């Protein structure tokens, strides 16, 4: 996992860039938490997702078509036994027993942001699913894969704007969490980290 350490409001903030599903990241999270000793772990997921993962009983759960594509491509790159859902980076962080906070939008805010995407752009997104299934991607590593996938999704203006809104929301949440803590560790999706770092400057 790529790490970035910065200071926000006199708080040491360590950001880990996660690629959802990689089993190897579980060990990375444990190591970084042990070395950094954060007071809070902030996860780049919604409040609802945090609640679901905190109460996960080990049973299979529904995933979106894009999450399925994400998993299938990772299988090809690192092997099926090295990919697991829900994402090990997030579940491991929750299991460590340190206070956890969500960074992403709640359902109401997400719905409001998503509704700004036009029907035509949603159609283009659906067509992208089909194209990815038939044509695949050129990436050879998990990092290049997730960036290539994100670039294709964000080539649709409405979805690019949605991701920018998420980055802004998460940066503001981090500012708030850092204002009352001296050490915070955040685990955030790899493609969103550059935008959040810029927003935190």
N, C-alpha and C positions, 0 to 999 in steps of 0.2 A: 504494500500500500504506500502511495506517495504521501508524504507528510508536509505540512506547512505550519510553522509556529509564528504567531504574530502577537502583538499586544493590543488589547481593546479595553479602554477605560481602566487602565492599570491591572487588567486581568490577562494572564497568560492563556492564549487560545491555541490549542493544537488541533488542526484539521486533518483528518484521515480521508483520503479519496477512495471510496469503495466502488467495486464493480459487483453489483448484486448477484449473488449466487456462488461466488468462488469459495470453496471450502477452506482454502489456505488462509483466507483472511481472518478466520476465527483465531488462529494462533497469533497473527499480527495484532489483533485488537487486544488480546490478553497481555501481550508483551508491552504494547504502548501504554496501556492503562497501568500496568505494574511500574513502569519506568517514570511515567508522568504524574501519577497519583492525583487525578482530577477530583474535584468536589462534585462535579456534575458531568454527565455524558449527554450531549445533545445529538439527537438523531435526525437525519434529513428525511423524515417521514411525517405524515399527518397525525394529529391526535388520535384519530380513529384507528390508524394503522398501528400506532404504539400500543393502544389498548388491546387490539387483536393479537399482536405478537406477545404481549405480556401474559395473555390468557390462552395462548396456543397449546392445544392438547396433543399435538403430534399427528393429528389426522390430516388427510389430504384436503386441500382447499382450492377454490376456483381461482384461475388466473386469466388475465386478458390475453387476446390473441398476440399482442405485441410482446407480452411477457413470455408467451410460449416461444415466439421466434427468438427472443433474447436467450432463453434457455437452450434451444436447439443449436444455435450458433456457438454458444459456449461449450456445449458437449463436443462439437467437432474440433474446437481449438484445444481444450485441455482434458477431455475425457469425461464420460458421464459420471464416474465416481468422484470427480473433483468439482461437481456442481450440485448444489442443493438449494431447495426452497422450503421455507422462507429463508431470506439471505442470512448466512452465518455471521456476517459482520454485525448485523443488527441484533440477532437473537443472542449471540455471545455477550454483547454489551449489556443487554437486559439481564441476562443470567448472572452477571457479576455482582449484582446487589447494590450497585451505586445508583444514586438518584439519577433518573433519566428524564429528559425533556424532549418534546417533539419540536421540530423547526418548521415543517411545511404547513401549508394552509389547512384550515379546518374545512369540513365538507361544504359549508355555506359559502365561504370565500372562494373555494375552488370552483364551485358551480357558477358563481358570478363571473369569474375570470374565464371559465370554459365557454360560457354562453356568448362570449364576444367572438368566438370562432364561427365563421360563416358556414352555411350548409355546404357550399362548394368546397371549402377547405377541408371540411370533415370527409367529404367524398374523396378528395385527393389523398387524405390520410388512409382511408380504407383501401384505395388503389395501391398505395405504397405497401400495405401488408401483402397483397397479392404479388407485387413485383419482387419483394424481398424473398418470398417463398419460392418463386420460380428462378430468380437470377442470383440470389445469394449476395454476399459481400466479398470484398477483396482482402479484408483484414487478415493478418496472420497471428496477431497477439490479442489477448483480452482488452488491452488498453486501446489499441488501434481499432478494434471491433466496436467498442462502445462509443468511441468518438465518431466513427464512420456512421453508425446507426443514428446517433444524435444529430449529425449534420444533415442526414437525409430527412429526419423528422422536422428539423428546424428550417429546412428549405421551404416549408409551408408556413407562410407569414404568421398565421393565427397561432400555430403551435410554437413558433419562435417567441412570440409575444407572451404566450402563457409561461414558457420557461423563464423568461426575463422577470415576469411577475413573481414567480416562485423564488427566484434568486433574491429579489429585493425583499420579499417577505422573510426569507430565512436569514438574510443579513440583519434585518431589524430585530428578529427574535434573538439572534446571537448577541447583538448589542445589549438587549434587555437582560439576558441571562448573565452576560459578563459584568454588568453593572453591579451585581450583588454577589459575585463569586470571584475568587482570586485565581482559580485554575479550572478551565473548561476544556474538555475534549469533545470534538464534534466529528461525526461520521456522516459524510455527505457523498452523494453520487458523483462519480468522477467528472462528468461533463459540466456539472454545476459549480464546481469549486472555483475556477477562474473568475466567473462572474461575481460570485460572493466575495472573493478576496478583493476584487476591484471596488465593490460596493462598500467594503469595510475600510477602505483607504481614508 
